[in-house]
């Protein structure tokens, strides 16, 4: 592998973790791992089912996935 195209593959993951940091982690003062785990579980539920995404025409990932007929 020569590494071509790798930066583009990484864009989606970078955007996800940027959203996680700025919309959840930086706003909460998590004190221990169980708190972080619970907080992130709640955030990812919100991120996937309730938060509209501009790149998905303001639909949620859940809506897009299940509208395509996949399960």
N, C-alpha and C positions, 0 to 999 in steps of 0.2 A: 504494500500500500504506500502510495506516495504522498498522501495527505491532501490531495486536491478535493475540494468540496466539503472537507471536514468542518470548516468554519460555519458553513451554511447549515449543516446538520445540528450544530451546537446552538444555533440561534433560539430554537424553540425551548430548549432546556434552560438557557440563560434567562429568557423572558419569564418563564414559569417561576424560577427561583427569585428573580427580582421582585415579582409580584408577592411571593410568599414573604420575603424580607420586609418590604415596605408596607404591605397591607396587614401583616399579622405579627411577625417576630419583633419588629422595632416598636410596635404599639403596645405590646404586652411585656410585663416584667416577669418572665418565666423564671422560677427559682430552682426547678429540678426537672429531671427527664420525664417523669410521669405527667407533669404539667405541660411540658412541651408536646408530648405525644398527644394528649387530649386536645390541646389547642390546635395542633396541626390537623388532627382528624376533623375537627369542626371546620377549619379553614378550607380544607380540600373538599369537604362536602359542599360548602358555600361556593367555592371556585368552580366546581363541576356542575352544580345543579341550579344555582341562583344568580351567579355573576355573569352578566352579558359580556361577550367578547367582541371587540370591534372587528377582528379578523374573521369572525364567524357571522358577520352581518347582524351583530347584536343579539345573537342567540347563545345559549349555553352549550358547552361541550356535550352535556347529556342529551339535549334536544337534537343536536346534529347527529350524534352517534345513533340514537334510536330512530330518528327519522329516515336514516339510510337503510333500515331493515336489518341491520346487524344486531347480534346480541352478545 
